[in-house]
Amino acid sequence: MKFEKKNVYYIVLAFVICYAIQAYWSTGASLVTTVIRASQPFLIGAGIAYIVNIVMSLYEMIFTRFIKNKYLLKVKRAVSMILAYLTFIFLISWLFSIVLPDLIASISLLLKIDTNGIAQFIKELNDNKLVQDLFAYFGNSSDVTSTLSDYSQQILNQVLSVLTGILTSVSTIASTLLNVFISLVFSIYVLASKEQLARQFNLLIDSYLGRYAKTVHYVLGILHNRFHGFFVGQTLEAMILGSLTAGGMWLLHLPYAATIGILVAFTALIPVIGAYIGATIGFILIATQSVSQAFLFLVYLIVLQQFEGNVIYPRVVGGSIGLPGMWVLMAITIGGALWGILGMLVAVPLAASLYQIIKDNVAKRQQNLLE
């Protein structure tokens, strides 16, 4: 092979780049971290725009169907955008107006619990022969007490860390409000010119990726379909589940029906484990009023979950996710470990997109083998 002069330049350039990366790694990493942190409001704004666009597109469709005046059609985008944002503002305000008073009332009741009664209850348990036999089987009372003390200390540390985080966030509330404002403004800009941005983005892909452009468009199409289907289907399913929860609790004369129905609907946005989170919070709220009613609520929600999982979920969500249950559980676990609640929400449509891409690729390879 002929060794040309330009090959020497390539080798020297590669060495210079490697040396620069090694020598200035910390500076470059700090620069990248700063850029990512500064870009967060815009990334959040893009996410807000994607979610708001689902509702906004619905308003635009209704506007186009019922409004035929060409002058009114010119303001379709502005009217639809305003209605979409007002819808989310109304929903958030309505949720807080219902949930917060009941949560405050429940916390107040928990703070008024008679600790002397609890101490007496523990003493009676300790004197009970059956409990003593259980202690003898599982370990003496000092072991159990030590275990309970360890768990109590862990819970106390978690509560203190949460309170510390709240105090820290309060000190940076101005920065948070500024980021929220930037995100909202950016989302409005994105929605106002979404067709133009989409056309420019597709033009960049076609111009710079060449023969890979078709593959990129294919992957982006699957991502859009899976995320759109997930948000729409999961939201409808959560609304149905929350309504059935509140309605059933109202018929059973259980307290906090509206609050727990909203909490169950909100937590149901997280597939698989969201229902358990809602059940736990609901059980604690009702237990402040009546322990027997709390267990009745738990039985009712378990039955409702079985009905929802076998009848409602397949019909409402259907193939919008297109991911088997075992992979949904795995995606939620990994996503939650990486990014918490947000990771749980994003991991499922991402895993569904990857699953669909692999499925299509396998089908294509099998077809090629048959030919």
Secondary structure by P-SEA (a helix, b strand, c coil): ccccaaaaaaaaaaaaaaaaaaaaaaaaaaaaaaaaaaaaaaaaaaaaaaaaaaaaaaaaaaaaaccccaaaaaaaaaaaaaaaaaaaaaaaaaaaaccaaaaaaaaaaaaaccaaaaaaaaaaaaacaaaaaaaaacccaaaaaaaaaaaaaaaaaaaaaaaaaaaaaaaaaaaaaaaaaaaaaaaaaaaacaaaaaaaaaaaaaaccccaaaaaaaaaaaaaaaaaaaaaaaaaaaaaaaaaaaaaaaaacccaaaaaaaaaaaacccccaaaaaaaaaaaaaaaaccaaaaaaaaaaaaaaaaaaacccccccccccccccaaaaaaaaaaaaacccaaaaaaaaaaaaaaaaaaaaaaaaaaaaaac
